[in-house]
Amino acid sequence: MRCLLIYDIQNDRIRNKVADLCQDYGLDRIQYSSFWGKLSRNHQEELLLKISKKVGKHPCKVLLLPVCVSDWEQRLELVIEEKEG
């Protein structure tokens, strides 16, 4: 199942560890605190449990949304790359 995982975590160290976890699960970073990829329901729950353990009692908000392919294909996107030099 394709899913979008987004988070708001204030602590830099924890935020970086959560990003590493997302990448360990094969998710692709699409923005600084947003990841996209395929995860089974079991892996989604497992990942959220691991994130919860990393975060502990620090303030955070993590949202994992299942997204069907047709909805993802209808997304609108604006990307402006930073110019070099």
C-alpha positions in Angstrom: 0.0 0.0 0.0 1.4 3.4 -0.9 1.5 5.9 1.9 2.6 9.4 2.8 4.3 10.0 6.1 4.7 13.6 7.4 6.0 14.8 10.7 6.7 17.9 12.8 9.4 17.1 15.4 11.2 20.0 17.1 14.2 18.1 18.4 16.9 18.0 15.6 18.5 14.8 16.8 15.2 12.9 17.0 14.0 14.4 13.7 17.1 13.0 12.0 16.7 9.6 13.5 13.1 9.5 12.3 14.2 10.4 8.8 16.7 7.6 8.9 14.0 5.2 10.0 11.8 6.2 7.1 14.6 5.6 4.7 15.4 2.3 6.3 11.8 1.3 5.5 12.4 2.2 1.9 10.5 5.4 1.9 11.6 8.3 -0.4 12.0 11.8 1.0 9.8 14.2 -1.0 10.3 17.2 1.3 12.3 17.8 4.5 9.8 16.1 6.8 7.7 14.2 4.2 8.3 10.7 2.9 6.5 8.6 0.3 6.6 4.9 -0.5 5.0 1.4 -0.3 4.5 -0.1 3.1 2.3 -3.0 4.1 -0.1 -2.3 7.0 2.1 -4.3 9.3 5.1 -2.2 8.3 3.2 1.0 8.8 2.3 0.0 12.3 5.8 -1.2 13.0 7.3 2.0 11.7 5.0 4.2 13.8 5.9 2.1 16.9 9.6 2.6 16.3 9.1 6.4 15.7 7.1 6.5 19.0 10.0 4.9 20.8 12.5 7.3 19.3 10.4 10.3 20.1 9.7 9.3 23.7 8.0 12.2 25.5 9.3 14.9 23.2 6.6 17.0 21.4 5.8 15.7 17.9 3.1 15.2 15.4 3.4 12.3 12.9 0.8 11.5 10.3 0.8 8.4 8.1 -1.8 8.5 5.3 -2.5 5.6 2.9 -2.9 7.0 -0.6 -4.3 5.1 -3.6 -2.5 5.3 -6.9 -5.2 7.2 -8.7 -5.2 10.0 -6.0 -1.4 10.2 -6.1 -1.5 10.5 -9.9 -3.9 13.5 -9.6 -1.6 15.4 -7.3 -0.6 19.0 -8.2 3.0 19.9 -7.6 5.0 23.1 -7.8 8.8 22.7 -7.8 11.2 25.6 -8.2 14.8 24.5 -8.0 17.5 26.8 -6.4 19.8 28.2 -9.0 23.5 27.5 -8.6 25.9 30.4 -8.5 
